Structures are given as structure tokens and as C-alpha cells.
Amino acid sequence: MTSDDKVDEISVVELKHSRKYLGVYVVEVFHPSFFWIHLQENKRDFEQMMDKLSDFYECNKSKFIIAKLALKKDLNCACIYGNRWHRAIIRSVQSDFKVTVFFYDYGTMETYTSEDIYYLHKQFAFLPA
């Protein structure tokens, strides 16, 4: 993916107006009024996508290395968090090429060395974050 390509988002405002009840599960809590959820209806598709993402990058990561000079804000990427591959977006690149990413499926942020960040293949952009 290029920095111009985007992973679709799910609008909470649209969800609020489209249904009376919505099945969700909480995946990360930062504060009682700031937390991350997944839609119950997307759970199976999401888990399958995460399994495929991990399998894909375990076999193909060398083909998706990002050159240090190509690292930039808003670039979708893949990296390992908690021993599993995840989708993320670059939030900042420091002068020493430390890269801070936002894991949009879980709402967490982490800083990595540039060698641990890989281009996100377009096939993993289909399920909205």
C-alpha cells in the first residue's frame, strides 16, 4: 500500500443511528470513556484476516521491507505486536528512524526500529478498522 491508500474505517456515529442494539466486544480499555471495540458481526472475518496476515508475513516479510527513506507519516504498515502480526499506520518517524505506529484494530501505539516495519499488502485493507 502507498501513503495514498487507506484502510476503511467504521463510523461510530453511523452505527449509532443505524441500529437500536449492537453486539460488540471490548478489546482495549484506556479509560472508562475511551476504549476500543470490535463488532461481533465481524469477529470471524477479523480473526480470519489476522490469521492470514500472520501466515502471509511469516513467509513473505522480506518482500515488504520499507527503506528508511520511504518511511513517512500515514503509511499503512504491518509489524509484530505481542508475538503476532498486526495492521498499523505510521504516526511519526524520528530522525534516528524510530517509528511510532498506531494499531488501528486495537487502538494501541508502539515505537519500533525501522527494520521492524513492513509495507501492508493491499489484501489486508479490505476489513474496515
ZILIN-V452564 format. One record per residue. N is the residue number from 1. SS is DSSP state (H for helix, E for strand, L for the rest). Layout:
n:N ss:SS
n:N ss:SS
This chain:
n:1 ss:L
n:2 ss:L
n:3 ss:L
n:4 ss:L
n:5 ss:L
n:6 ss:L
n:7 ss:L
n:8 ss:L
n:9 ss:L
n:10 ss:L
n:11 ss:L
n:12 ss:H
n:13 ss:H
n:14 ss:H
n:15 ss:H
n:16 ss:H
n:17 ss:H
n:18 ss:H
n:19 ss:L
n:20 ss:L
n:21 ss:L
n:22 ss:L
n:23 ss:L
n:24 ss:E
n:25 ss:E
n:26 ss:E
n:27 ss:E
n:28 ss:E
n:29 ss:E
n:30 ss:E
n:31 ss:E
n:32 ss:L
n:33 ss:L
n:34 ss:E
n:35 ss:E
n:36 ss:E
n:37 ss:E
n:38 ss:E
n:39 ss:E
n:40 ss:H
n:41 ss:H
n:42 ss:H
n:43 ss:H
n:44 ss:H
n:45 ss:H
n:46 ss:H
n:47 ss:H
n:48 ss:H
n:49 ss:H
n:50 ss:H
n:51 ss:H
n:52 ss:H
n:53 ss:H
n:54 ss:H
n:55 ss:H
n:56 ss:H
n:57 ss:H
n:58 ss:H
n:59 ss:H
n:60 ss:H
n:61 ss:H
n:62 ss:H
n:63 ss:H
n:64 ss:H
n:65 ss:E
n:66 ss:L
n:67 ss:L
n:68 ss:H
n:69 ss:H
n:70 ss:H
n:71 ss:L
n:72 ss:L
n:73 ss:L
n:74 ss:L
n:75 ss:L
n:76 ss:E
n:77 ss:E
n:78 ss:E
n:79 ss:E
n:80 ss:E
n:81 ss:E
n:82 ss:L
n:83 ss:L
n:84 ss:E
n:85 ss:E
n:86 ss:E
n:87 ss:E
n:88 ss:E
n:89 ss:E
n:90 ss:E
n:91 ss:E
n:92 ss:E
n:93 ss:E
n:94 ss:L
n:95 ss:L
n:96 ss:L
n:97 ss:L
n:98 ss:E
n:99 ss:E
n:100 ss:E
n:101 ss:E
n:102 ss:E
n:103 ss:E
n:104 ss:L
n:105 ss:L
n:106 ss:L
n:107 ss:L
n:108 ss:E
n:109 ss:E
n:110 ss:E
n:111 ss:E
n:112 ss:E
n:113 ss:E
n:114 ss:H
n:115 ss:H
n:116 ss:H
n:117 ss:L
n:118 ss:E
n:119 ss:E
n:120 ss:L
n:121 ss:L
n:122 ss:H
n:123 ss:H
n:124 ss:H
n:125 ss:L
n:126 ss:L
n:127 ss:L
n:128 ss:L
n:129 ss:L
